[in-house]
Amino acid sequence: MARSYLYVPADRPAMLARALERGADAVIVDLEDAVAPGAKDAARRAAADWLAGIDPAQPVEVWVRVNPGAAGLVDAAAVVSPALRGLCLAKCGHPDDVAAVDAVLGEREAALGLAPGRVVLSPLLESAGAVLSAPALAQAPRVAHLQAGEADLRADLGMDPAPGDERELLPVRVGLVLACAAARIGPPVGPVSTDYRDLGALRRSSTALRRLGYRSRACIHPAQIPVVHEVFTPTVAELAAARDLVDRFDAAARAGRPVIVDADGRMVDEAVVRAARRVLAGGG
């Protein structure tokens, strides 16, 4: 599972050329906000050409953020390739938006001889309506996880979160976790932090997101990647504790005892040990 998603503008050739070497688990080639309106066509061609030259077996996940509406359908058709993992759907507000992209992807996969459903989707929720539609969006075709575009969302809501606090965003962040869990898809990807110089604030907010159930975060600068990886990677001690808990619980279950007591005297049953299994599976 990817822990970091690094945004890279599609119209910056030098940045694209190094994108896979920056240390992120995944990159998001941006055709939307990072590209000026007059440069969209050239950026789309550049992204398609870059993707065509990537070895599909290389380890970094490659995503593309496409524009909303009809332009996004053109983007989607242009960038499908064996190296593409998924599309981030900017300003996605309704399951119909997902269905339209799904249809385009199905046609392109068939034309290129790719397995149906190979390319997955991550809707970006950037309006009040989109947030209220989160449960339906999470269950739409191809959706692997959700994301919140919090800058646009704050503007839509008239919200002004306190610096270093962000408690005003808590209902939205928890809502996305609930929607993804209910749909049995991956946890939501955490939002970007636009101040890439304040790594202390990034660590604090990422830690808070992890406590809410997030297991990854989007980045706008390579300097943010090590902090995001640190927060969303289980420590050696956490892995050891999880392994010990699972081993002892499984041994007890084989002996006909479905409940055990941990080292601190707390009762542990299958519901409690589920989190430990997730840590061992790489979910943090």
N, C-alpha and C positions, 0 to 999 in steps of 0.2 A: 504494500500500500504506500502510495506517495505521501510524504510528509510536507513537501514544499512544492509550490507551483509558481515559477518565475515568469512574470509578464515580460515579453520582448516585442517591441514595435515591429510590425511587418515591413515597414518602409525604411528600416535602418539596416542596410546590408552588413555593416561591420558587426553590429550586435547580433544579427541572425547567425553570422558565421561562427560566433563563439558561444552561442546559446547553450549548446549541449555540453559545454566544458565548464560551466559556471558552478557546478556542484549541486544544482537542484535535482530533485527526484523527477520533476516534470517541468516542462516549459509550456507557456500559453502564448502563442504567436497572436498578437493583437491586431485585428483589422478594424476595431471600433474606435474607442476614445483616443488611442495613441496616434491615430492617423487622421490628417486633415481631410476635409470633405473632397477637395480636389485631387487628392492622392490615392483615393480608395481603389481605383482600377489598377494602378501600378502596384499598389501594395498587395492586392489579391494575386496578381501574376507572380510577384516576388515570393509570396508565401507558397504558392503552388510549385514553383520551380525549386525552392528550397526543400520542400517535402519530398519531391520526386528524387532528390539526390541523397536522401537519408537511408541508411541501412535499417530495414524494419526490425532487425535483431538487436540493434543497439539498446542499452538499458533505460535510457531516459524516456519517460512518457511524453508524447508530443500532442498538444491540444491547440486548437485555434479558436479565438473568440471572434464570432461572426457578428455582423451588424443585425439590428432588428428588422423585421418586416421582409419585404421582397428582396432587398439588398442582401439579407442574410441567406436567403435561398440560393442566390447566385454565388455567394461566398462558399456555401456548403458544397455545391456542385463542383466548384473549382478546386477545392483543396483535398477532396477524398483521395487517399493513396494508401498503400500498404503500411506506411510509416505512421499514419494518423491514428491516435488513440481515441480522440473524442473532440467534440465541439462544445464550447461554452456559448450559451445563447444569451446575448446581451438583451436586457430589458424584456425578458420573457414574462408574460403576464397571465397566460391562459394555456391549458392543455392543447388547444387548437394550434398554438404556435409550435409546440413540440411535434404535433402530428404532421404539420406541413413540412418540417425539416426531416422527419422520419421518412416521409414519402420520397423526398429527393435523395436521401441517403440510400434507400432501398434500390432505387434505379441505378445509382452510380456504383454501388457494390456489385450489382448484377453485371453491369457493363464491364467492370474491371476484374471480374472473376473472384471477388472477395466474398468471404462467408457472410451470409445475412446477419445483420446486427453487430458486425465487427466494430463499427464506429459507435461509440456511446455518447451520451449527452449530459451536460451539466447546466441547467437553467440558472441564470442570474436574476434574482428577484430584486427589483429596484423601485418598486412602488407599493403602496398600501394594498392595492388589489392583488398584486402578485403574492404578497405575504399571506393574504387571506386565502389564496388559491394554492398554498404550499402543499397541503395533503394531496390534492388532485395532481399537481405537477410532479410530485414524487412518484406517483403511480403511472405516469405517462410512459409511452414506449421509449426504450433505450436509455432512460434516465438512470445514471449511475450515482449521482449525488446532487445536492442543491448548493447554491451559494447565495449570499446576500451582497448586492452592490450597495454598501452602506452610505456612500456619499450621496448618490441619487435618492436613496430611500430617506435619508435625513431631510433632504430638501422637500421631498413629497409630503413628509409628515410634519414639516415645520419644527423638527426636533433639533435641539442644540445641546448635545451631551457635554457634561462637564469634562474638561481635560483630565486625563489620567484616571477617570472613573468609568464612564460609559455605562453606568447602570441603567440609563434610559433605554439602551438597546437590548437589555436582557430579555424582555418578552419575545422579541424577534429572534434572537439567537437560540433561545430554548425552543421556540416554535419550529425552527428548521430542524433541530435535533429530533423533536417528536415526529415531525412529518417523515423524515428519512427512516427513523426506526420503525414506524408503523408500516411503511411501504417495504421494509426489509431490503433497503438499499444501503449504500455506504453512508457514513456520517457526512454532514455538510463540510465544505471547505471553508476555513476561517477567512474573514475579510482582510483586505490589505491594510497596512498601516502606512500612511503617506509620508510620515516623518522618518525617513530611513536612517537618519543620524542618531535618533534616540533609541538605542538598542535596549536600554533598561526598561523603557516603557513597552517596547515590543515584547520583552520577556515576561513582564507582568501581565500584559493583556493576553498573551498566548497561553500562559499558565492558567488564567481564568477560563479561557476557551476550552482548554483541555479538561478542566474540572466539569464543564458543562456537557462534555461528550464529543467535542471536536477532536480530530486526530491529524489535522493538517492545516496549512494556512497558505494563502497566496502572498507573494512577495513582489515588490516593485523594483528591488535593487539586490544585487548579489550579496551585499553586506548583511542582509537580513537572514540569509539562508542558514548560517551556522547556529544562530539563536533559535530559529524555528526547529531545526533538527534536534537541538539539545532538549527543547521542551517536549517535543512529540516523540522522542525515542525513549523507551523504558530503560532505566538504569540497570546496571548489573545486579544491584540489590533487589530491585523490583522484579526482575526476571527470576532471580533465585527464590524469592518469596512466593511468586506465583507458581513456580515449578513444585516447590515443597507443598504448597496448599493443594494443588491438583493431584499430586502423587498420593498424599495422605487421604484425600477425599475418595479417590478412585479405589484405593486399597480398602477403605472402610466400606464402600459400596459393595465391593466383591464379597465382603464378609457379612453382608446383610445389614449394615448400619448406614442409613442414608444421611445421618447428621454426625458431624464431628465438632470438636472444640479446638479453636486455633491456639497459638502460643500465648495469646493475651486473654484467653478464657472466654472468647466470644463464640457463639454458636455459628456454625458454617453448614449451609445446605447447598443444593444445586444452584439456587438463585444467586447465592453469594459467590460461588466458585466460578460462575459464568464469566465474571470480569477477569479472573485470573486466566481463564482459557483464552480470552481475547488478547490479553497481554502476550501470551506465548505464541499466539497466531500472528503477531505483528501488528495488532490493532491498537496497541498502546493502552 
